[in-house]
Amino acid sequence: MAKDETDGRMKRKDYEKELEKLQVQLCHLQDWVREHKLRVIVLFEGRDAAGKGGTIKAITGRVSPRVFRVVALPAPSDREKTQLFFQRYMAHFPAAGEIVIFDRSWYNRAGVEYVMGFCTPAEHQRFLALCPEMEKYVVDGGIILVKLWLEVGMDEQERRFEARINDPLRQWKLSPMDLESYRRWYDYSRARDMMLKATSTEHAPWYIIRSNDKRRARLNCIAHLLRSIPHKRVQKDKIKLPTRSKKGRYDDQAGLKGMNFVEEQY
């Protein structure tokens, strides 16, 4: 595939061509999941600015939100803090025919909560010990679990943060917590390595995607997702529009006279 002559990144034209092919396959996967009533969880983790949001948008851009459901939970409420740790996540687990995508997940405890001191060292260790058992329970219950870590480099993260600072369309992505995570790069590296070592298991392995090139990362991620969920194209009857009935013909525009229309500025 062609690369940009300046930095080796994938050209937009090549990316969009490959993305369209993969999105067609995602539509076939969607039909298969719905037809066979599968339950799928795909969770995305990674450093801030690793490209999770853009990758999720590439996955969900051409499929039904009734099948592909994105869950991005805010910080826990005071009530949720008193519940079992996994409880608020399990409330969003898929029913038959659904793929739930977690934009960050219960692994917050192994990352931001641990690094920022929002949980105790004992709570962190308890999570690392119990998480594989919980995930085995989930997988044994028939849910397909796909765990993805987007790995962005130090220099590329800095470039993306600078871009957010200077772009009013992306400034909303930058929070005080992001700036603090940027400062604590090596603390997050150690936390990542502890998490991967403790929770990458045979029944629920982690898969790492290098994401310095966002376009390649998105394509590689979708291709992996398609491989992770065995499926075939569902055969459908050819759709043909029916003939519109002329019974009770009605001037459907006459009833709009005098209504408030949006000014046609464009």
C-alpha positions in Angstrom: 0.0 0.0 0.0 1.2 3.5 -0.7 2.7 5.6 2.0 2.8 9.3 2.5 6.2 10.5 1.1 6.9 12.7 4.2 6.3 10.5 7.2 5.5 7.0 6.0 1.8 7.2 7.0 -0.9 5.7 4.9 -2.4 8.0 2.3 -6.0 9.0 2.8 -7.2 7.6 -0.6 -5.7 4.2 0.1 -7.1 4.2 3.6 -10.7 5.1 2.5 -10.6 2.4 -0.2 -9.6 -0.3 2.3 -11.9 1.0 5.0 -14.9 0.7 2.7 -14.1 -3.0 2.0 -13.8 -3.7 5.7 -17.0 -1.9 6.5 -18.9 -4.1 4.0 -17.5 -7.1 5.9 -18.6 -5.5 9.2 -22.2 -5.4 7.7 -21.9 -9.1 7.0 -20.7 -9.7 10.5 -23.6 -7.7 11.8 -26.1 -9.9 10.0 -24.4 -13.0 11.3 -24.4 -11.8 14.9 -28.1 -10.9 14.6 -29.1 -14.1 12.8 -27.2 -16.4 15.3 -28.0 -14.3 18.4 -24.3 -14.0 19.3 -23.2 -11.8 22.2 -19.9 -10.0 21.8 -17.9 -7.6 23.9 -15.1 -5.6 22.3 -13.1 -3.4 24.7 -10.7 -0.7 23.9 -7.9 0.4 26.2 -4.8 2.5 25.6 -3.1 5.8 26.6 -4.9 9.1 26.1 -4.7 10.1 22.4 -4.0 6.5 21.3 -6.9 6.7 18.8 -9.6 4.7 20.6 -12.4 7.1 19.6 -11.5 7.3 16.0 -11.1 3.6 15.7 -14.5 3.0 17.2 -16.1 5.5 14.8 -14.5 3.7 11.9 -16.1 0.4 13.1 -19.5 1.8 13.8 -19.8 4.3 10.9 -21.8 2.1 8.6 -23.5 -0.4 10.9 -26.7 -0.4 13.0 -26.4 1.2 16.5 -29.0 -1.5 17.5 -26.4 -4.2 16.9 -23.1 -2.3 17.6 -23.6 -0.4 20.8 -20.9 1.9 22.2 -20.5 2.3 26.0 -18.3 5.1 27.3 -19.0 5.4 31.0 -18.3 8.6 33.0 -16.6 8.6 36.4 -18.6 6.5 38.9 -21.3 8.2 40.9 -21.3 8.2 44.7 -23.8 5.4 44.6 -21.8 3.4 42.0 -18.7 3.7 44.2 -20.5 1.6 46.9 -21.4 -1.2 44.4 -19.3 -4.2 43.4 -16.6 -2.9 41.1 -17.7 -4.8 38.0 -21.4 -4.1 38.6 -21.8 -0.9 36.6 -20.1 -2.5 33.6 -22.1 -5.7 33.6 -25.3 -3.6 33.4 -24.2 -2.8 29.8 -23.3 -6.4 28.7 -24.8 -7.6 25.4 -28.1 -9.4 24.9 -28.5 -11.8 22.0 -27.6 -10.3 18.7 -25.6 -7.4 20.1 -21.9 -6.3 19.9 -21.1 -4.0 22.8 -18.0 -1.8 22.4 -16.5 -0.4 25.6 -14.6 2.8 25.1 -12.5 2.2 28.2 -13.7 -0.5 30.5 -13.2 -2.2 33.9 -9.5 -1.9 33.2 -9.7 1.7 34.4 -8.8 0.2 37.7 -5.5 -1.1 36.3 -4.8 2.2 34.6 -6.0 5.6 35.6 -7.4 4.6 39.0 -4.1 2.9 40.0 -1.8 5.6 38.6 -3.8 8.5 39.9 -4.4 7.0 43.3 -8.1 6.6 43.0 -7.9 3.1 44.3 -5.7 1.6 47.0 -2.7 -0.7 46.1 -4.7 -3.5 47.7 -7.8 -2.8 45.5 -5.5 -2.8 42.5 -3.9 -6.1 43.3 -7.3 -7.6 44.1 -8.5 -6.5 40.6 -5.6 -8.0 38.8 -6.2 -11.3 40.7 -9.9 -11.5 40.2 -10.3 -10.0 36.7 -9.2 -13.2 34.8 -11.7 -15.2 36.9 -14.5 -12.7 36.1 -13.6 -12.8 32.4 -13.6 -16.6 32.4 -17.1 -16.5 33.9 -18.1 -14.2 31.0 -16.5 -16.3 28.3 -17.8 -19.6 29.7 -21.3 -18.0 29.7 -21.1 -17.8 25.9 -20.0 -14.2 25.4 -17.2 -13.5 22.8 -14.7 -11.2 24.5 -12.1 -9.2 22.4 -9.6 -7.1 24.3 -7.6 -4.5 22.3 -4.8 -2.2 23.5 -3.8 0.7 21.3 -0.2 1.4 21.7 0.9 5.0 20.8 4.5 6.2 21.1 5.7 9.0 23.4 6.5 11.5 20.5 3.2 10.8 18.7 1.2 11.3 21.8 2.8 14.6 22.3 2.1 15.6 18.7 -1.6 14.7 19.1 -1.9 16.6 22.4 -0.3 19.7 20.8 -2.8 19.4 17.9 -5.7 19.3 20.4 -4.4 22.4 22.1 -4.2 24.3 18.9 -7.4 23.1 17.3 -10.8 24.5 18.6 -12.6 21.5 17.1 -10.5 19.1 19.3 -9.9 21.1 22.5 -12.9 19.3 24.1 -10.9 16.1 24.0 -8.2 17.6 26.3 -9.0 17.4 30.1 -6.8 18.1 33.2 -6.7 14.3 33.6 -5.2 14.0 30.1 -2.5 16.5 31.0 -1.6 14.6 34.2 -1.5 11.3 32.3 0.9 12.9 29.8 3.2 13.9 32.7 3.1 10.4 34.1 4.1 8.5 31.0 6.4 6.0 32.8 3.9 5.4 35.6 1.4 4.4 32.9 4.0 2.2 31.2 4.5 0.2 34.4 0.8 0.0 35.1 0.2 -1.3 31.5 2.8 -4.0 31.8 1.5 -5.2 35.1 -2.0 -5.3 33.6 -1.0 -7.2 30.5 1.0 -9.7 32.5 -1.8 -10.4 35.0 -4.8 -10.4 32.7 -3.8 -11.7 29.2 -5.1 -15.2 29.5 -5.8 -18.1 27.2 -9.5 -17.5 27.4 -9.3 -13.7 27.2 -6.0 -12.6 25.6 -4.9 -9.0 25.0 -4.1 -8.0 21.4 -1.9 -4.9 20.9 -2.3 -2.6 17.9 0.4 -0.1 17.2 -1.4 3.2 16.6 1.2 5.8 15.6 -0.4 5.7 12.2 -4.1 6.1 12.9 -5.3 4.9 9.5 -3.3 1.7 9.6 -4.3 1.1 13.2 -8.0 1.4 12.3 -7.7 -1.0 9.4 -5.7 -3.5 11.4 -8.1 -3.4 14.2 -11.2 -4.0 12.1 -9.4 -6.8 10.2 -8.6 -8.4 13.6 -12.1 -8.0 14.9 -13.5 -9.7 11.7 -11.0 -12.6 12.3 -11.9 -12.9 16.0 -15.6 -13.6 15.4 -16.1 -16.5 12.9 -18.9 -15.6 10.5 -20.3 -16.1 7.1 -22.3 -13.9 4.8 -26.0 -14.4 5.5 -28.0 -15.1 2.4 -31.0 -12.7 2.0 -33.9 -12.5 -0.4 -33.4 -9.8 -3.0 -35.2 -6.6 -1.9 -37.7 -4.9 -4.3 -39.6 -1.8 -3.5 -43.4 -2.4 -3.6 -45.7 -0.4 -5.8 -47.0 2.7 -4.0 -50.8 2.6 -3.4 -52.7 5.4 -5.1 -55.7 4.8 -3.0 -56.7 7.9 -1.1 -54.4 10.2 -3.0 -53.5 13.3 -1.0 -51.6 16.6 -1.6 -49.0 15.9 1.0 -47.3 19.3 0.5 -50.5 21.4 0.9 -50.6 20.6 4.6 -47.1 22.2 5.1 -48.2 25.6 3.9 -47.8 28.2 6.6 -45.5 26.0 8.6 -42.1 27.2 9.9 -39.3 26.1 7.6 -35.6 26.3 8.4 -34.0 29.2 6.4 -32.1 27.7 3.5 -28.8 29.3 4.2 -26.9 26.8 2.1 
